[in-house]
Amino acid sequence: MEDWKKLCNMSFEEMRKMQNRKLKYFIRTQVYTLSPYYKRIFKENDIDPYSIERVEDLQKLPFTYKWNVAPTDEEPKKYKDFIIRPDEEVSEKYGHMAKLSLYGGQRVVDEKLYDYKPVHLHFTTGRTADPTPFVYSQRDIEYLKEGGRRLLNVFGITEEDVCLNAFPYAPHLAFWQTYFASEGSGISAFHSGGGKVMGTQNLIGAIEDMKFTVLIFIPGYCYYLLRKAAEQNRDFSSVKKVIFGGERVPPGLKTKIKDLLNQMGADNPMILATYACTESRTAWGECPAEESFGYHTYPDMEIIEAVDPETGEPVGEGEEGEIVYTSLDWRGTCVLRYRTGDIAKGGVTYEQCPNCGRMVPRISANIQRKSEFKEFALTKVKGTLVNLNAFFPLMMGHEDVLEWQVELRKRNDDPYDLDQIFLYVTPQPGVDPVGLKANLKEKILREMEVSPNDIILVDLKELLNRLGMETELKEKRILDNRPVI
């Protein structure tokens, strides 16, 4: 991989030359020869691997989708076809080489084990399909550490900082990216396992007693924990930065988090976000600033495209588009032209970052995930299709809303009847409930062109139980209880 400091100062032309060189090598020596799935794709589509010489040539390849990778009942092991690995013939060849020379052969075998042998697993969260394993070789772990070092560098975290990793302990990217980032950077970190492992009250005590300067959390659970800590008048004055991952972070939620920390003695803390998906193998961050200038990527590790979500055609720099990810120079599980389903409102930018001066490509921080649920149609509301993701910024940023959840049902529990939306809300203390319901109905109708069937005010404890705040990997913000046809 490239030197990070050098990479951050490359011109766009130099960066593109580097990517073209690495892409050619990766396609010809790894993907086409050692990836069963893509070897098949090249042959079925009559694509010459030697015709892929530039980043623009990736457009010759079909897109890869989640359902191409995810296991099914009929094909429970199909994810294995995305793992870059020598086949039996190659493995046997290296085995013979080992026998020929005790020194040289063993070195060759060790190199191949380092490059290709799976030593670590992450899984997708399995919201739309069965959880899919993504494997890492030892070489990939070093790349994951390097990605983590870069991530902390972007955030301005130094060896003087002490970090709390409060992501749930699970075989998912968020926890392990944080773990390997701190290990690779030599930065002190306490990997707590989150509320499911330690419990919220113990985490609150640890933040106060151990004087963490950086808190790393899932957004919804962090908001819950900080509210409880503020009620107890805890001293969180040591906190300088809060870093979020696992879910997108609406600006209104950043404001709420900052207000709670200020209330507990923190001096103008920075609230920052990461962006990643399991398929990306590593996470990207936004540099510390009051205004977000986007997620800083690693152009020697991946190629990022933005395409029109309807046509699949590339969009211009800075134009809204769906993020498409291509692995570059990884081993283990690798995908090409993977459609993430995430829409970047400001697309991808290649100009110098106005805040930090880095030249690496940046993905707009204004990302909306496509609905992760079955198609939602309300035929009695002029056939409107509802973007469920619009609830997140609207509800998270609402100053009078403490907690919330959306439930989807079918009228009369009939799978062929109309879809219904029910919104459960816990208001902030002292808020007029009648006025809040009217305000929410008006805002939802204006921003989403549909009105919920009912807004139900519930006690905080009941709503926290519904969300699974301390029991689930991620809180259940949108609950789809429609019967399956």
Secondary structure, 3 states (H helix, E strand, C coil): CCCHHHHHCCCHHHHHHHHHHHHHHHHHHHHHHHCHHHHHHHHHCCCCHHHCCCHHHHHHCCCECHHHHCCCCCCCCHHHHHEECCCHHHHHHHHHHHHHCCCHHHHHHHHHHHHHCEEEEEECCCCCCCCCEEEEEHHHHHHHHHHHHHHHHHHCCCCCCEEEECCCCCCCHHHHHHHHHHHHHCCEEEECCCHHHHCHHHHHHHHHHHCCCEEEECHHHHHHHHHHHHHCCCCCCCCCEEEECCCCCCHHHHHHHHHHHHHCCCCCCEEEEEECCHHHCCCEECCCCCCCCCEECCCCCEEEEEECCCCCCECCCCCCEEEEEEECCCCEECCCCEEEEEEECCCEECCCCCCCCCCCCEECCCEEECCCCCCCEECCCCCEECCHHHHHHHHHCCCCEEEEEEEEEEHHHCCCCCEEEEEEEEECCCCCHHHHHHHHHHHHHHHHCCCCCEEEECCHHHHHHHHCCCCCCCCCCEEECCCCC
